[in-house]
Amino acid sequence: MPFATCAALAACASGRGSPGDLPQPDAARQPDAREADASSVQADAPPEGCAIAAGLTPTLDGTDDMAEYPAAQQVTPGAMLGTDVAAIAWDDAKLYVTVASTAFEQAYEPLHIYVEAGTTLGAATPANGKEYGGLVPALPFSPTHLIAVRRVSDSGTGGYNGVFVPGDGWTARTLDLDASTFASADLHTLSVSVPWSALGTCPTHTRLALHVVHGAVANEWKDLVPGTHTPWLAPGGGFYEIDLTAPPAVSGWSLR
């Protein structure tokens, strides 16, 4: 697949414009995930003695999901399509992410959440993310996992929603997330919960950046968290470093 870069696209800014459809859709050309991998990780609780903080547990079901997060867990994305907002929280069992955006009116515009998780983190090393619709994002660190969800998971070649790992061009889906992905009735909010067992069992530190793959020329990536993230321009801009043993409030995260 082609790597969309500023050399290939005349305008690589992603802060302007209106929503557009992706090339229809990524999964229509080939399977988005190797289904044989989708059950290789069990959605179990972390082991006893895991130091991940108890945090908070939002109830995500597609109904007023954003209201489940206190203001301390909400962040204003960059390159918004409207009055968008993102929320991130965790407890000792799962990571929770909710994004409100009109991008999700489109069935196949995915939310991609990149995570580098471990008990320790070395120096951040830039990397490339998952190709989608002919676009490959620049990332400011080397993720261990991608949480990828869209409003319609299966476009005819199998489910998309899941946890992916970087081998084989991010095609290896190690956990199916269809049952834990929720869209609001107005099609403007998408939520997902992911067990820590799918993200390294008991990570205590993580790097995180997320975006929506919007797919419109000059607006390829939208709803950037943090707002300094630049998936269209290497080395990928900003990201968060998070101590998972601490309280989950955004104010305690480190912006890099």
C-alpha positions as a printed Julia matrix, in Angstrom:
256×3 Matrix{Float64}:
   0.0     0.0    0.0
   1.25    3.52  -0.69
   2.63    5.57   2.16
   0.82    8.92   2.09
   3.39   11.58   2.78
   3.66   15.29   2.27
   5.53   14.55  -0.96
   2.58   12.56  -2.25
  -0.12   14.92  -1.01
  -0.03   18.61  -1.8
  -1.46   19.6    1.56
  -0.74   17.6    4.69
  -2.33   19.82   7.31
  -5.22   18.12   9.05
  -6.83   20.95  10.97
  -9.24   22.23   8.34
 -12.18   21.11   6.29
 -15.26   18.96   6.58
 -15.72   15.22   6.95
 -15.22   12.97   3.94
 -15.49    9.31   3.12
 -12.49    7.03   3.1
 -11.74    5.2   -0.12
 -14.49    2.6    0.18
 -13.53    0.94   2.54
 -10.15   -0.52   3.53
 -11.69   -3.91   4.28
 -13.37   -4.08   0.88
  -9.99   -4.64  -0.78
  -8.58   -7.23   1.59
  -9.18   -8.58   5.08
  -8.22   -6.07   7.78
  -7.16   -8.75  10.23
  -5.82  -12.27  10.17
  -8.71  -13.98  11.92
  -6.59  -16.89  13.1
  -4.95  -14.47  15.53
  -8.11  -13.0   16.96
  -8.45  -15.32  19.94
  -4.78  -15.77  20.83
  -5.07  -13.41  23.81
  -7.57  -14.12  26.56
  -9.54  -11.25  28.11
  -8.5   -12.14  31.64
  -7.9    -9.93  34.64
  -4.28   -8.95  35.37
  -2.44  -11.26  37.76
  -2.81  -10.86  41.48
  -0.45   -8.2   42.78
  -0.51   -6.16  39.55
   0.32   -2.54  40.42
  -2.07   -0.86  37.96
  -4.11    1.71  39.89
  -7.76    0.97  40.69
  -8.64    4.21  38.9
 -12.26    4.44  37.8
 -14.65    2.26  35.83
 -16.98    4.0   33.35
 -20.01    2.01  32.24
 -19.79    2.01  28.45
 -22.82    0.88  26.46
 -23.3     3.53  23.78
 -25.71    5.62  25.85
 -24.27    8.9   27.19
 -20.85    7.29  27.44
 -19.0    10.6   27.7
 -20.97   11.43  30.85
 -19.39    8.39  32.48
 -16.05   10.23  32.65
 -15.35   13.1   35.04
 -13.93   16.27  33.52
 -10.49   15.27  34.81
 -10.44   12.42  32.26
 -11.53   14.45  29.25
  -9.25   16.12  26.72
  -9.86   18.39  23.73
  -8.42   16.83  20.58
  -6.5    18.65  17.89
  -7.85   18.96  14.33
 -11.45   18.59  15.41
 -14.39   18.23  13.04
 -16.66   20.13  15.45
 -16.99   20.32  19.21
 -15.21   17.0   19.61
 -13.92   15.54  22.86
 -12.0    12.47  23.97
 -11.94   10.7   27.32
  -9.5     8.13  28.64
  -9.54    6.25  31.93
  -8.55    2.92  33.41
  -9.03    0.6   36.31
  -6.94   -2.4   37.31
  -8.7    -4.59  34.72
  -9.21   -2.46  31.61
  -8.35    0.65  29.6
 -11.36    2.74  28.54
 -11.46    5.21  25.64
 -14.39    7.26  24.3
 -14.27    9.8   21.48
 -17.12   12.04  20.36
 -16.8    13.1   16.7
 -19.01   13.49  13.66
 -16.42   11.36  11.84
 -18.28    8.31  13.1
 -21.26    9.14  10.92
 -19.12    7.38   8.32
 -19.25    3.63   8.89
 -15.58    2.95   8.15
 -13.67    5.89   9.62
 -11.72    4.16  12.38
 -10.46    5.32  15.73
  -6.85    4.18  16.08
  -5.3     4.2   19.56
  -1.58    3.46  19.61
  -0.07    2.18  22.87
   3.47    1.35  23.9
   3.0    -0.57  27.13
   5.46   -2.16  29.55
   6.83   -2.18  33.06
   9.54    0.21  31.9
   9.88    2.4   28.82
  13.13    3.17  27.07
  13.74    6.14  24.82
  10.89    6.82  22.4
  11.69    5.62  18.86
   9.54    6.87  15.94
   7.73    4.26  13.87
   5.02    3.84  11.25
   1.46    2.83  12.09
  -1.15    0.69  10.37
  -2.01    1.35   6.73
  -5.66    2.24   6.24
  -7.22    3.52   3.04
  -3.76    4.01   1.55
  -2.59    6.14   4.48
   0.21    5.21   6.89
   0.64    7.47   9.94
   3.93    8.63  11.39
   4.12    7.8   15.09
   6.45    9.41  17.64
   7.11    6.11  19.46
   7.14    2.4   18.64
   3.79    0.97  19.75
   3.44   -2.49  21.17
  -0.29   -2.5   20.4
  -2.94   -0.79  18.29
  -6.54   -0.6   19.47
  -8.54   -0.16  16.26
 -12.32    0.26  16.18
 -14.88    1.65  13.79
 -18.67    1.97  13.87
 -19.19   -0.92  11.45
 -16.64   -3.62  12.17
 -17.29   -6.04   9.31
 -17.52   -4.64   5.78
 -17.75   -8.11   4.28
 -14.29   -9.58   4.87
 -14.46  -10.19   8.61
 -14.35   -8.09  11.75
 -12.02   -5.13  12.13
 -12.45   -4.06  15.75
  -9.64   -5.44  17.85
  -6.17   -5.23  19.32
  -3.41   -5.46  16.71
   0.32   -6.02  17.11
   3.01   -4.62  14.8
   4.12   -7.8   13.06
   3.16   -8.28   9.39
   2.23   -4.64   8.89
  -0.22   -4.48  11.78
  -2.45   -7.19  10.29
  -2.22   -9.55  13.29
  -5.34   -9.07  15.42
  -4.79  -10.7   18.79
  -8.13   -9.87  20.41
 -11.6    -9.31  18.92
 -13.18   -6.17  20.44
 -16.59   -6.26  18.74
 -18.38   -7.1   21.98
 -16.7    -4.23  23.85
 -17.08   -1.5   21.2
 -20.12    0.78  21.43
 -21.54    3.47  19.12
 -24.12    6.03  20.19
 -27.52    6.2   18.52
 -26.67    9.58  16.95
 -23.5     8.02  15.43
 -21.29   10.68  17.03
 -19.64    8.74  19.86
 -17.52    5.6   19.82
 -16.3     3.79  22.94
 -14.1     0.79  23.6
 -12.81   -1.07  26.63
  -9.7    -3.24  26.44
  -8.42   -5.69  29.07
  -4.87   -5.13  30.24
  -4.25   -8.79  29.49
  -4.35   -7.83  25.79
  -1.85   -5.01  26.32
   1.01   -6.8   27.98
  -0.76   -8.45  30.96
   0.28   -5.96  33.65
   1.94   -2.88  32.14
   2.67   -0.1   34.59
   3.72    2.56  32.09
   2.45    3.48  28.64
   2.88    5.9   25.82
  -0.33    6.81  23.99
  -1.45    8.72  20.92
  -4.74    8.41  19.04
  -6.47    9.74  15.96
  -9.37    9.13  13.6
  -8.45    8.19  10.03
 -10.63   10.66   8.14
  -9.23   10.04   4.67
  -9.99   13.38   3.01
  -7.22   15.17   1.11
  -5.54   17.7    3.43
  -7.62   16.26   6.28
  -6.34   12.72   6.42
  -6.25   12.39  10.22
  -8.58   14.14  12.65
  -9.34   14.22  16.39
  -5.72   14.03  17.46
  -4.79   13.18  21.05
  -2.69   14.83  22.19
  -3.38   17.88  20.06
   0.31   18.07  19.14
   0.25   14.62  17.47
   1.1    14.93  13.72
   0.49   11.6   11.98
   0.95   13.24   8.56
   4.45   14.53   9.39
   7.32   12.42  10.73
   8.34   11.88  13.44
   4.7    12.13  14.51
   4.61   15.04  16.94
   3.46   14.72  20.53
   2.32   11.86  22.72
   1.45   11.14  26.32
   3.53    9.17  28.79
   1.37    7.75  31.56
   2.16    6.1   34.88
  -0.58    3.5   35.26
   0.14    3.06  38.96
  -0.94    6.67  39.6
  -4.46    8.19  39.63
  -5.77    8.43  36.05
  -6.43   12.21  35.83
  -5.05   13.71  32.61
  -3.3    16.4   34.66
  -0.9    13.73  35.92
   0.19   12.59  32.46
   3.39   13.8   30.82
   3.05   15.45  27.41
   6.11   14.71  25.27
